[in-house]
Amino acid sequence: MKIYIENRRFDLTDPSVNLLEACLSLGFDVPYFCWHPVLRSVGACRQCAVKVFKDEADTRGRIVMSCMTAPAEGMRVSVNDDEAREFRAKVIEWLMLNHPHDCPICDEGGECHLQDVTVMAGHVRRQSRFPKRTHRNQDLGPLVNHEMNRCIQCYRCVRFYADYAGGRDVGVQGCHDGVYFGRPSPGPLESEFSGNLVEVCPTGVFTDKSLKRHYTRKWDLQTAPSVCVHCGLGCNTFPGQRYGTLRRVRTRYHREVNGYFLCDRGRYGYEFVNSPRRILQALLRQGDNALAQVSAEEAIRLAKSLLSSGKCIGLGSPRATLESNFALRTLVSPSRFFHPLAVSQHLLSGSSLSLLRRFPLASLRDVSQSTAVFLLGEDVSNTAPLLALALRQAAVRAPRLAKAALLKIPAWHEAALRTAVQEEKGPFFLAATGPTRLDDLAAAPYRAAPGDLAALGFAVAHALDPAAPAVPNLPPAAAELAERIAASLKSAAAPLIVSGPSCGSEALLHAAANVAAALGKTNPQARLCLTAPECNSVGLALLPGGNLADVLRALRDGSADTLIVLESDLYRHADAALVDEIFTAAKHVIVIDSLANATTARAELVLPAATFAESSGTLVNNEGRAQRSYAVCPPKAPVQESWRWLTALTPNVSWPRWEDILAAMAVSSGDFRDVTTLGPAADFRLVGQKIPRQPHRYSGRTAMTAHIDVREPAPAADLDTPLAFSMEGSPLNPPGPLIPRYWSPRWNSDQGVHKFQIEVAGPLQGGDPGKRIIEPSSEPAGYFAPTPPASEGDGEILFTPAWHVFGSEELSVHSPGIAELAPRPYVALGPVDAGRLGVRDGAPVTVTLAGRTLALPARILEAIPPGAAALPAALADLPFFSLPARGSVSLAAPAAPEGRP
Amino acid sequence: MLSILRTIWTVFRHGFARRFTVQYPEQKRTYSPRWRGRIILSRDPDGQERCVACHLCSAVCPVDCIAIQAAEGPDGRRYPEFFRINFSRCIFCGFCEEACPTCAIQLTPDAEMAEPIRQSLVYEKEDLLISGPGKVPGYNFYRRAGLEIAGQAKGEGENQKPPVDPKTLLP
């Protein structure tokens, strides 16, 4: 389709976009507020006015809102027409009538879309003399700050929070010029995506509260392309650093992974990097006493002498980079490389990897574009939050597609589509062990114990393909549901099955595999999506090794006596008794980690590891996508990347630069052959220059360290990457994997991301970052046989893990905001069991599980099935339990009344 | 010959001309108030720090000699946790004063800043803050910003309406 903009001819490759998107993609700066590349058009702000002419002879034209106009063949458009410009300047003047004069103390200042558009639209002088309206603010919890005076009523916040992310506690109140966006009453925002309001809001109504505590302007932040370490999805981020501490994290666009959004755990979990628990020196245990500081050289000498026996085994880490795990495996030899996982978790990790190798996998973009979803057992809102956001879009996709086709509504016309679709949902089937935040999407969520969920999955597979094994003794209700699910998945164009290891049930993974296999026989568009527990769980699984029980065996039979633990707290991965036995059996324990934890407390020698912010490395996400995360700042010696510590201990190996270890990895295994090409090589230059991590407006260069020494230090050299730790370098847009921030002339805010995309919401210029290193096999997948539900222990109640987006992840709980939102330990019971035991909500109960007795407050949740209970998983205040397991709950003996004999 | 005599006469006459140089430092000149000399941080008419740590002076500084860290007090006011100017780098261009939205940073007619040790040219906030409003007597940023601070609730600033009640639907 050809259109003319400013009398220049352009050929639109994709005519399904609106005129605004077309103009932006073609490089024209059209101001806008309410339009968003994901939230699309509602035509509320009137800012994107352009002039459209009938034909060449038409000199008058008419003003249209470009976001609400579909491009037509031969259309003639003028963005810079005088009347259109004047119209836009007037609109921004109206919008600014009540905007306060507080940019100097506004956290959005310097990256404010409203500032950008005001300048772009040409409104420079305020003419109104009348008083400005004011609003009272709300306390929205520890993550988001609220300043309603600044609101320009674009409605983006509610459209994201309520319409897109399914939040229920932010809405519109009031009327006319007093419209108010907030909660019904002050209180923490409930949605786990609330942090996106900071980026979605075009001005400073919603700002980052964690940033406020150590506020820094965007132009003062040293940033680099990074990957989130707080779950297995591998969302792309821009962490920002100033004066040696990490200040904030913003979304880095990746079309296939996180798109334009991040979850709150990813956005606010970064503060562990600044934690007082950071290990900043090499530490040596003095006899039985506390750890004392030693120099890096001394630490390496000591470690070498501890390793000289040759009987050393290494424990890798699911949250360390591929490079660090590989370096450890090289140091200890592959046969002595182990995973820091209990038997059950190790089994799940292996099963997940074998499924990833067998089935076509869904990226988050594929997830959001599927038309029927079967979510089997995984509480994705808490284990992989952005997957939940993608699933929410999938749930409404089928009716939207149908209505759009029926009523001929273009896909970008959000206002019309939402009105047409209303609350209608597509086929979305949810089977879970307890309540989830996606319950509102499913017509009737199915709740059962993990074994019964697996049985449902196997039954669905059998209903899809009779060749799949049937399930004996299935309850009639489940059998009927299985038939319905199978029929729905079969008729869908793009069906999706989502599962994961968080229930602790291998049968569940096998059931998901059977459904994927049965669907894959007839529909090549069928996709499987599995979550991964940690940021590099899949990467660790690609380096095979035994589990913690094997470690204990090796230590006991004398084939090993020294342990190197890489970036993992073993007490989070296995029963404390087992870990204690391992540490008692090991003669020497060396731990490499960044934060002090229970495992470093057992170490003889602790080496300080760099966090994600200080190290460049490769992480493999839940769909086998290997992505590079670049260091934001250099580590402060003696802290260094774990792989550098390990390389220093390895004889006959010299990997001085990142590229050297990547090259060694690439030849070590077929899985890693692509790791050297995930991003441009270290010698990549943009017009002969490196890419600066600091923006060209970076301030304070000659004063920030002047109080220590008036002479400025030279910027740290970066031999590993094409990025530089300075403001010197090429001002041009770097290729996708190396973009350190979004900025281009006139676009100071992150809205300028389209300047880095080939087209609006399209791939990044110069290629999307990362590459899938696991490809599905072309062989037809076989079926697993249904296994009877296995659960350990005996007792009347089956305990299943309840994951929490805030609290269940090891590193993010060291952020004050996340810690505040993390739940206190509890046990959740269904109403049936609570009634039987006579437990009221909040009452103290005694839990007996795996030989331990815990006193916990009870929560009564409608969605917990009879005979089951949920125990928060991986909470810092609770010991590790291998769940699901059987145990018992009893009402705690009431405390003796005080003051009476 | 004549030109030599004329030169001698001119030089002789200059011996009695009005002198433009003064015996510095015993004698001192008065500079214009617009003189761009030593930088100070001024205070509000009510005695509070004017600087709100907006980072505009540091951003505009061509030699990047201003380093600031913002902080917020319990009274809701932003202030610089530290405000450091490295005068050994400063070129006294006055851009910081032009950029300052709260009239906090001002250049003063004081040129006597020479130091034998370069390190002594690093000024911290305590060295920069003066006790008055400097060249701009009346301006008080927080009266106009619409922000809630201790002693000034929403809508109590200049040219502001009282806060909207979002629960009412009256026109």
Interface residues (C-beta under 8 A of the other chain):
Chain A: P100 H101 D102 C103 P104 I105 G109 G110 F130 P131 K132 R133 T134 H135 R136 N137 E147 N149 Q173 G174 C175 H176 G178 V179 Y180 G182 K212 H214 Y215 T216 R217 W219 D220 Y243 R697 Y698 S699 G700 R701 T702 A703 M704 A706 H707 D709 V710
Chain B: V52 A53 C54 H55 L56 S58 A59 C61 V63 D64 C65 I66 A67 I68 Q69 A70 A71 E72 R78 R84 I85 N86 S88 R89 P101 T102 R118 Q119 L121 V122 E124 F141 R144 A145 G146 L147 E148 K154 G155 N159 Q160 K161 P162 P163 V164 D165 P166 K167 T168 L169 P171
